Amino acid sequence: MNPKMESDFFSTQSTDKKSLDYAQSVFRILEKGSSVRMEALQPTTDDSESTGGSHLIFQTSGTTGQPKYRYHTLGTLREASLRLESFFNLQSSFETISCLPIHHVGGWMQVMRAWFTQGKVLFLNFRDFKHKKLSSFFCNRFVSLVPTQLHELVQSSTACENLKLCKGIFLGGASCSEKLLEFARLKKLPIYMCYGMTETAGMVSILSKEDFLDGTKGVGREMPNVSIRLDEIGRICIKCKSLPVKNDGSMEISKGWLTTADLGSFINCKNLKIIRRIDDVINTGGEKVFPALIEKQILVFPSVRQCKVSNEPDERWGQKIVAYISPESVKISLLKEFLKNKLKPFEIPKKFYKSGDLSSHPKFQHSKELDK
């Protein structure tokens, strides 16, 4: 498969020039026959693999907080696109909008879907949906959003009207509040609930917009050429042709089946429902956050003796990060300033609870040793 970049593939109407430049750089690297690391700021060339062709290397945090790398090829990404084409019985091109972080699979697959089908991709900031003068941009295009973005957009009447112009809205990446989904149904937004991950190069289950608007719960059925089952403890297991071509040992794959860290169930024996993570990963606004890593930084702050990081349901973020700290004398404003230099913005707790002592609660076992 020749990764040649056609000059008219990228829409000239794109407002997100950084993502546009990023995508063009990826194709230039692939055209040279090299592999590309999908780093956050810019893609970089990776020639460490001497055989096996070009790879697109995506970073994911897995279940430990340590970076893991997933090696995809244009072939595995093509398989991911093909199953969506089959779901829609696509007879024409995918015309897409990319407004998720492009170095993540969710953002990059919007590029690939258009490229594989000779369509065009338009790079936008999701807040562009709030502008009436840009309404012509959205007609008959597919866009991918995470619940945090949708939560902000539905508060704008103009954004709601523009979202209805889209051919479809793929919604995934994090838990979503029922209140938000009911409001989206009220506004008759063409939402396709979906479930997928970096390892599968995007969605493996999808709920049609018709079923969504009818009130059907969950993230839909398995897509064409995908098999989904639950293991003995309820973990979601997936078999498909778009799994990474290289396993560094951090993925649990046996006989072609990937065992995930997500617990699920089937509604009426057909529609998949995501229950929760089996590990302690918090998914906030589509970003994975590891409580232990946040606790470690909070405990560096001089006046904090004990800390436990957890989460609470949130309409905007799906899950918001909260921190329980001791003693009550800790100055929260100073702690927040301190954390700005230690953590990424989405890792900083949205709420802090102070207590005299956390050690009596079985959840709160992460405490700082006092100097002898």
N, C-alpha and C positions, 0 to 999 in steps of 0.2 A: 504494500500500500504506500503510494507516494505522497508524502506530506507536503505537497506543493501548495503554496498559499496563492489563491487567485486574487487578483487586484480588487475585484468587486465583491469579495466575500464579506468584508467588514463594512457595515453601513457608514456612510459619510456623515449621517445625522447624529452619531454617537456624541454624547456630552461627557462621558467618563473617559477622558483621554488617557489617563494612567492605565486603566484596564485595557484599553485599545492597544496602547504601546506594549503592554505586558504580553498580550496575545500574539502580536506580531513578532515579538522577540522569541516566543516559544516556537513558532513555525520556522523562524530563521535557523534556530538551533537544530530542529528536526530535519530541515532540508539538507543540512550538512552531514546527516547520518549519525549525529550524536544523541546521547540521552540528555534529558533536561530535568533538573530539580525544580519543582514548583515551590520556590521559596516565597515568603510573604511579601518582600519588597520588590524583588525582581527574579525572573527565572535565571538559573545558572547552568552552564554546560557541565555534564558529568560524563567523563570518558573512562571511568573506572571499570566499566563492564566491557571487556574486549570482545565478547561474543554475544549472540542472542539478539542483535539489532537494537534499535532505539527504544528507550523506555521513557515514560513520563512518571516521575517519582514524586508521589504525594506524601506529605507528612501527616501523621495522625498520632494522637497521644495514647491510644490504646487504653489499657486499664491501670497503668502504673504511673502515669504522668511523665514518663520518659518518652522522648520522641521515637516513633516507629515509622518506618518508611514502606510504602506500598508501591510496588513496581507494576505499572500498567503499560500496555502497548497500544498502538492504534487499533490493533486487533481486539483487545479486550474492551476498549471503549466503543468500538464498532458494534460488538455484541450487545452492549448496554443500550446503544441507540436503536439497534434493530428491534429489540423487544418493545420499545415504546412505539416505534413505527408500526409494529404488528398490532399493538393494542388499539391504535387509532385507524388501522387499515389505511395507512397513509398512501395517498396517490400523488402527492406533490411534495414540495419542500417544507422543511421546518423553518419558519421565520421566528426568530427568538429574541428575547431581551435578556441580557446578562446584567444582574445588579447584585449578585452575591459576591463575596470575595473570590476573585478569579483563581487564586492559588488553591482553593478548596475544590473538591470534585463537583460539588453542587453548582458552583459558578462555572467551572470549566466545561461541564457537560452541555451547558447551553451553547457554548461555542461549537462543540463537536457535533451536536444534533443538527445544527445549521450546515456545518461543513460537509458532513457525510451525505446530506440530501440536496446539496447545491442551493441552500437557502442563504439568508443573510442574518448576521447577528448584530444587534444594536446594544452598545454599552451605555448604560444609564446609571445614575444614582437613583435609588428607589424613591427618593423624595421628588423626583421629576414627575411622578404621578399626580402630584398636587397642583400642577400647572396646567391650566386650561389651554394655553396656547400650544402645548405639546400633544394635544389629544390625538392628532393624526399619527403620532409615533406608535401608538399602542394597538391599532386596529389589526385584528387577526393574527396577533403574535402570542407566543407562549412565553410566560415569565415564571421564574422560580423565586419564591419568597420563603423566609422563615417567619414564625409567628410574631416575633418582635417587630419586624417591619410591617406586617399586616396590621398589628395592633395600632401602630401610629397612623397608617394610611386610612383606616376606616373612620378615623375621627375627622377626616376631610371629605366633604361632599363631592368636591371636584375629583379627588383621588378615587372615590368609589365609582363615579361615573367613568373615569378612565380605566379602572380595573375591569369594568363590565365590557369594555371594548375589546379586551384581550380574548383570544381564542381559548385560552386556558391558563389557570394559575396553579402551578405545582407548589403545594404547601407541605413542608416537612422540616426536618432538621432539629426539632425540639418538641417537647410537649406543648399542647395548645389548650387554653381554657375553653370550657364549654360555652361560656358567655360570649367569647370572641367568635366562636364558630356559629352560634345562633344568630349573632348580629350579621355575620357574613351571609348566612342563609336569608335573613330578612332583606338584605341588600341585593340578593340574587347574584352574588359573585360566582363566576364559573370556576370554582375551586376543585382541584383534584388532590385529595389527601394521598400522601405517599410515604413510603418507608424505604430507606436504603442507607448506605454508608460508603466510606472511602473504599473499603475492601471489595464492594460489589460494583464500583464505578457508578454509584447512584441508585435510583429506585429499583426495587424488586417487587414491590406491591403497589397497587394503585386503586383508588376508589373513584369511579366516574363522577363527573360533575352533576349528572342527573340524580345519582344515588345520594350524593352529598346534599343536594337541595331538597331531596325527599326526607332528609333527616337520618339517613343511615350512619351508624357510628363506625369508628375504626379507620384503618388505613387501607382497606380494600383487599382484593384477592391477589394471589400471586400472578405475576405478569407472564406473558408467553415465554416459553423455554426457561421458566424458573420453577423450582420446587421448594416449598417451605413446609417445615414440620417442626414440632416441639419435642424436645428430649424429655427424659423422665422427670426432670425438675422444672420443666416449663421454659427452658431457654429456646430462643428462636434459632433454627438451623436452616441454612440456605444452600441450595445447589444451583449453580448457574454457570454460564460460559464466560463471565466477565470477572472472575476472581483474579487476583494478582498472579503474575507469572512466576513470582519468586516469593518463597516463604522463609523469613529469617528465624523462624521458630516461635514467633510471638502470636501467630494465628493458629487456632485450633481447627485443623482441616483433616478430615479422615474420609477416604473413599469419595472425594469430591464434595463433601459436605462441610461447610463452614459453620462452626458453632459460635454464636455471638454472645455478648454479655447482656443481652436484652431478654427480659421475661415477657412472654406474650400469651395470648389465648385466642381462640376463634369464636366469633360471634355467629351463632346459628350455623356452626360448622363450616363457615366459608370466609367471612371477613376477619382479617387479622386485627387484633387489638394489642397495642403496646402497653404493658403494665408498668414496668419500671426497669432500671438497670439492676443487674445482680450484684454489681460492685458499688462503690460509694461515689462514682462519678456523678457530678452535677452538670446537667445540660441547661445552660442559661443563654437564651437568645441564640441558640445554635452553636455555642462554644462549649467545649468540654472543660470542666474545671475540677481540680483535684483538691479536696478539702485538706489533706495532709500537707500539701505544699503551701497552702495559704496559712494554715496554722503555724507552720515553721517560721514564716516571716513575721507573723503577728507576735510570736513569742520572743522575737529578737528585740521588740520594743521594750525599753527598760522597765516600765512600770507594770507590764502585764505578767501575771504569775501563772494563769491558767487560760486555756483557750479551746474552744470546740467550734468548728465550722460546720454548718448544716444548710438546709434550704427550706424555703416556704413556697407554696404555690403562688403564682403571680400572673395576672392577666397579660401583662406586656412581655415578660421574660420567659414565661412558662414556669421556670423555677428561678427564684432570686436567692442569692447567697446571703446568709445571715451568720453572724459570729456571736458566740457567747463568751464573754471574757470576765476575768476576775483580776484584781478587786474592783470595787465600785468607784474607787478614786481615779481610775484611768481616765485621762482626758481624750475623749473620742476625736475631737477636732485635730489634736496633735497626732493621734494615731493614724487618722486618715491621710494627713500630709506625709507622714512617714511612709505609708504604704504606696503612695504614688511613685516613689522611687524604687520600690521593691517588686511590685506586681503590675500586671497588665490591667488596663482600666476595667475590663469585664470581670477580673478576678477579685477586685476590691468589694468586700461585703456591702450590700445595699442598706443593711440595718445591723446595729450592734446592740446586744443585750448585756447589761452589766449585772454581776452578782457577787455576793461576798465570798462564796466558795462553790466551785463546780464539782469537786471531787466526790460528793455524796451521790451524784447521779451516775448510773452505769454508762451513759453515753459519753460523759465528759471525763475522759481519762488522759487527755493530752495536756499535761501541765509542765510548767517550767521548774526545773530544780532550783532551789534557793542556794545561793552561795553559802558554803559552810562557814 
